[in-house]
Structure formats: C-alpha cells, structure tokens
Amino acid sequence: MALTTAQLRDNLISQQQAEAANLIALMESVVDGRLNVVNVDMTALAAKISAVNELLDGDETTEGFQAFQSLVARVLALETSSSEHALLIGGLRSDLDALGVRVTNIEAAIQEFPTRDELKASHEQSAQAFINRLWVGRTRPAGLPNADGTSSV
C-alpha cells in the first residue's frame, strides 16, 4: 500500500523522535553509570544528536531537514516508478500470453502439414508412377532416370 506524503513524513518524524528518545536514554544511562561504556566517541554521538535535532525542529533551512525532504522525494519517486513498472510488467505478461496462444496455433497448424521428407517421398512415388504409366506396354530403355535418382535397367 502506497503512503501519502503526509503519512510518510509523519512516519519518518515519529521514527526520528523514537531514535532521539533512545539516544537520550542511552546518554542518561552512560552519565548515570548504569552502563559500563568506555571509550565512547562523544563527538560522533553529539553529531548524531545534532542531526536528529535539526531534523526534528522543522527548520527548512537546516541541512538535516533538507536531507529529510530529499529522502521523502526519493521514496515517492520509487513508489511512482514501482507502480509504472508494475503496469509495464502486466502489459508484458499479456503480450507473452498472446504470443503463447499464437505459438500454440502455429504448432497445431504445422502438424497438419507434411514434413519435407514426407513430401519428397510422395513426389518420388508420384513421379515414378507417372514414368511407369508412360511406358506401359512398351520396353523402357536402360539408363533413363527414375524419380528417386536411380537409372532404369
């Protein structure tokens, strides 16, 4: 199910708020000494907290908010292209089904016609029967070609 822009924005904001709450709880645990965390890179942690705050404050001029807007636009573009791809795939499936019917019809039609070898054998028999009929009652000289490629004896 595709989300609207407002629903997507609300979901992302609630996720960011939950992440901010988790970061604050983690920091409180570290400060209170409930966690034995040593060698924590406080600069990186502060940068993450700052990024979350920039995103949550709703100030459209901050870099974090602009990155958020960019992500929303990319997700919407993906949803649109996904819908377009689904339509294209549906069309391709219909085309393939139609081709399958044409192939089945062609195969059925081909089975109604003789093969090349069957035609060759039939023509040889017909030609030889015609030659034999021409010579009925007469002596056929040796060396005349037969329909099968041999010569008369």
C-alpha positions as CSV (number, residue, x, y, z in Angstrom):
1,M,0.0,0.0,0.0
2,A,1.4,3.4,-1.0
3,L,1.7,6.0,1.7
4,T,0.8,9.6,1.1
5,T,3.5,12.3,1.5
6,A,2.0,13.4,4.8
7,Q,1.8,9.8,6.1
8,L,5.4,9.2,5.1
9,R,6.6,12.4,6.7
10,D,4.7,11.6,9.9
11,N,6.2,8.0,10.0
12,L,9.7,9.3,9.5
13,I,9.3,12.0,12.1
14,S,7.9,9.5,14.6
15,Q,10.8,7.2,13.9
16,Q,13.3,10.0,14.4
17,Q,11.6,11.1,17.6
18,A,11.8,7.5,18.9
19,E,15.5,7.4,17.9
20,A,16.1,10.7,19.7
21,A,14.4,9.3,22.8
22,N,16.6,6.2,22.7
23,L,19.7,8.3,22.3
24,I,18.8,10.4,25.3
25,A,18.0,7.3,27.3
26,L,21.4,5.9,26.3
27,M,23.2,9.1,27.2
28,E,21.4,9.2,30.6
29,S,22.5,5.6,31.2
30,V,26.1,6.4,30.4
31,V,26.1,9.6,32.6
32,D,24.4,7.8,35.5
33,G,26.8,5.0,35.3
34,R,24.2,2.3,34.6
35,L,26.2,1.2,31.6
36,N,29.9,0.4,31.8
37,V,30.6,2.1,28.5
38,V,34.2,3.1,27.9
39,N,36.0,4.8,25.0
40,V,32.7,6.3,23.7
41,D,33.3,8.8,20.8
42,M,31.3,11.6,22.2
43,T,32.0,13.8,19.1
44,A,30.2,11.3,16.8
45,L,27.4,10.9,19.3
46,A,27.0,14.7,19.6
47,A,26.9,14.9,15.7
48,K,24.1,12.3,15.6
49,I,22.1,14.1,18.2
50,S,22.6,17.4,16.4
51,A,21.4,15.9,13.1
52,V,18.3,14.5,14.9
53,N,17.6,17.8,16.5
54,E,18.0,19.6,13.1
55,L,15.5,17.2,11.6
56,L,13.0,17.5,14.4
57,D,13.0,21.2,14.7
58,G,11.3,21.6,11.3
59,D,13.5,24.4,10.2
60,E,13.5,24.1,6.4
61,T,16.8,25.9,6.1
62,T,18.8,23.3,8.0
63,E,20.8,20.6,6.2
64,G,19.1,17.8,8.1
65,F,15.6,18.9,7.2
66,Q,16.6,19.3,3.5
67,A,18.1,15.8,3.6
68,F,14.8,14.6,5.0
69,Q,12.9,16.3,2.2
70,S,15.3,14.7,-0.3
71,L,14.7,11.3,1.2
72,V,10.9,11.8,1.0
73,A,11.1,12.8,-2.6
74,R,13.3,9.8,-3.4
75,V,10.8,7.4,-1.7
76,L,7.9,9.0,-3.6
77,A,9.8,8.6,-6.9
78,L,10.5,5.0,-6.1
79,E,6.8,4.4,-5.4
80,T,5.8,6.1,-8.7
81,S,8.3,4.1,-10.7
82,S,7.3,0.9,-8.9
83,S,3.7,1.5,-10.0
84,E,4.8,2.2,-13.5
85,H,6.9,-0.9,-13.6
86,A,4.0,-3.0,-12.3
87,L,1.9,-1.7,-15.2
88,L,4.6,-2.4,-17.7
89,I,5.1,-5.9,-16.3
90,G,1.4,-6.6,-16.5
91,G,1.4,-5.5,-20.2
92,L,4.4,-7.7,-20.9
93,R,2.6,-10.7,-19.3
94,S,-0.5,-10.0,-21.5
95,D,1.8,-9.8,-24.6
96,L,3.5,-13.1,-23.6
97,D,0.2,-14.8,-23.1
98,A,-1.0,-13.6,-26.5
99,L,2.3,-14.9,-28.1
100,G,1.8,-18.2,-26.4
101,V,-1.6,-18.6,-28.0
102,R,-0.1,-17.7,-31.4
103,V,2.7,-20.2,-30.9
104,T,0.2,-22.9,-29.9
105,N,-1.9,-22.1,-33.0
106,I,1.1,-22.2,-35.3
107,E,2.3,-25.6,-33.8
108,A,-1.2,-27.0,-34.4
109,A,-1.2,-25.7,-38.0
110,I,2.3,-27.1,-38.7
111,Q,1.2,-30.6,-37.5
112,E,-1.4,-30.5,-40.3
113,F,1.2,-30.2,-43.0
114,P,3.6,-32.9,-44.2
115,T,7.3,-32.8,-43.4
116,R,9.9,-32.2,-46.1
117,D,10.8,-35.9,-46.1
118,E,7.2,-36.9,-46.4
119,L,6.8,-34.5,-49.4
120,K,9.9,-35.8,-51.0
121,A,8.8,-39.4,-50.7
122,S,5.3,-38.6,-52.0
123,H,6.8,-36.7,-55.0
124,E,9.1,-39.6,-55.8
125,Q,6.3,-42.1,-55.7
126,S,4.1,-39.9,-57.9
127,A,6.8,-39.2,-60.4
128,Q,7.8,-42.8,-60.6
129,A,4.1,-43.8,-61.1
130,F,3.9,-41.2,-63.9
131,I,7.0,-42.6,-65.6
132,N,5.8,-46.1,-65.3
133,R,2.4,-45.2,-66.8
134,L,4.1,-43.5,-69.7
135,W,6.0,-46.7,-70.5
136,V,3.1,-49.1,-70.0
137,G,3.1,-51.7,-72.8
138,R,6.5,-50.6,-74.1
139,T,10.0,-51.6,-73.3
140,R,11.8,-48.9,-71.3
141,P,15.3,-48.4,-72.4
142,A,18.1,-48.8,-69.8
143,G,19.8,-45.7,-68.4
144,L,16.7,-43.4,-68.1
145,P,16.5,-41.5,-64.9
146,N,14.0,-42.7,-62.3
147,A,12.3,-40.3,-59.9
148,D,14.3,-41.5,-56.9
149,G,17.6,-40.6,-58.7
150,T,18.5,-44.1,-59.9
151,S,18.5,-45.2,-63.5
152,S,16.3,-47.7,-65.3
153,V,17.8,-51.1,-66.0
